[in-house]
Amino acid sequence: MTATITVDGDGIHLPRSVDESCDVLFDDQHVWSFSLDNRPASPGGGHDVPWPKLMLKWLDGHTRVRVRCQGRVLYDDEVAFTDADKRVEFRDKQGIPVMIDKWGLVQRPFTGRDPAVIGEMVEVTEQILTVLREECGIEAWMAFGTLLGAAREGRVIGHDSDIDLAYLSPSSTPSVIAGEMFAISRALRRAGMKVVNKSASFVTVLFETVDGGTGSIDVYSTFYVGSLLHETATVRAPIPRTAVEPLTTMTFEGRDLPAPADHATMLAASYGPHWRTPDPSFQHRPGPEILDRFDAWFGSTMRQRREWERFHRDSLRAKTPSPFCKDVAARIAPGTHVVDAGCGTGTDALWLAGQGFRVDAFDFARGCFVSAARKARREDLPLEFSVVNLLDLRDALTYGAQVATRQAPRALVARGLLDALPSDGAENFWRFAALVLRGRGTAYVESGVMPRAHPRGAGTGRLRALDISEVAAAAEAAGGVVVERKGLEPVRVQPDDSEAPHWRLTVEWSR
């Protein structure tokens, strides 16, 4: 134990002489890693490393904390974070050990999972490779952390949590590559897999694993523009094509899986010349010349999703419906089919279903309405929840087409949703509204009701203060007729106690 290092509820405090990447263990469980590269010194001359925000809720009780840097144990002592008479436990609801990854997100590392999970993930990987080869004519290979594990030890990296695949597109045109990725996602869905489009160059296959958790396998497109190979939004480098193809194989978890022709060159481009040395805290730090290109070329359907999932996870679900929800219910006819867009934890949707309305509710944040969905099933309510992404026009219109086949008349309810959408998401919302409501429905919109931060400290995603006239113009451009606009008293919002405009808008699609 080193006296100059201290650990408390705020974080880890180290002397300036420590400049390596470090692993943090609680009761011998690896729970986090961090790097001191480019981290400014604290006013006292050392390094103050705060706990990641998502880690704070786990710090209840006491534990043995070890700080290990490059194999050397710099700190080893019992630490009490609260007065609770219990050990700190980093486990999810299924009892699976979790850790905070280099992005500050909760992950289930391979080291804490049932060995059968790894075998299951490799089997699904082989199924994906087969679909890509036979349905899409694409030869994919192990990439990023998976390739790194195969090259080092022929198996998964302990602190990793998923499997990465990539393929080389014959095109250098972003729109063509986007089309390839959409074709890939359709082929995988036809094979019975659950696919989430993360961008136009990146999809994730999700599946339930034998331990009750979730497995994920990412599929990325790579391509050349001139002599530069582009790999997702992290690599843009002059890698010769001979380093990629012809593909070879490498042993991974006892199986021979496809790998690039020169794995060392590919890994050096991603992880630097010292890729052979494990570093759980390593982060890709691409510059704007990479990030800006990829954002313009392929966009992202994940913007602020993690922030909203965190907000709903840490918020207390309202027990009573909103006044807006009750007001809408009083204005619509019995038998109206209600669509609750941006339903959050589902309190309003549950109440509406309990009043006898058929309700379809959706949100961008995964898992936020799990409790409400269980209650709806127990009580056999006419309510169905879905995850729908308004940042993905294909997803929004596909869901909208399904809803549009159901009974009429329809009412679309959106409380606090437009505030949370960027401009392209708001445009997609009105296209969705026009599809669902044209000729037979009304949209009821309320703005200015979302808190900027939850009292327990969980921040929301980005919010916008919206002008009712601009929103009304967008609704009319989508074919709606504004029949009522109502400005209300501004709402006080946290954390700076400023005011947000509060209004309601009613839009009809009568023709």
Beta strands, then each sheet from edge to edge (+ up, - down):
strand 1: 6-7
strand 2: 11-14
strand 3: 21-26
strand 4: 29-35
strand 5: 47-50
strand 6: 62-69
strand 7: 72-80
strand 8: 99-100
strand 9: 106-107
strand 10: 140-142
strand 11: 163-168
strand 12: 194-199
strand 13: 202-208
strand 14: 214-225
strand 15: 228-231
strand 16: 235-237
strand 17: 248-252
strand 18: 255-259
strand 19: 337-341
strand 20: 358-363
strand 21: 383-387
strand 22: 410-415
strand 23: 441-447
strand 24: 481-493
strand 25: 498-509
sheet 1: 1+ 2- 5+
sheet 2: 4+ 3- 6+ 7-
sheet 3: 8+ 9-
sheet 4: 10+ 11- 14- 13+ 12-
sheet 5: 10+ 11- 14- 15+ 16-
sheet 6: 17+ 18-
sheet 7: 21+ 20+ 19+ 22+ 23+ 25- 24+
end
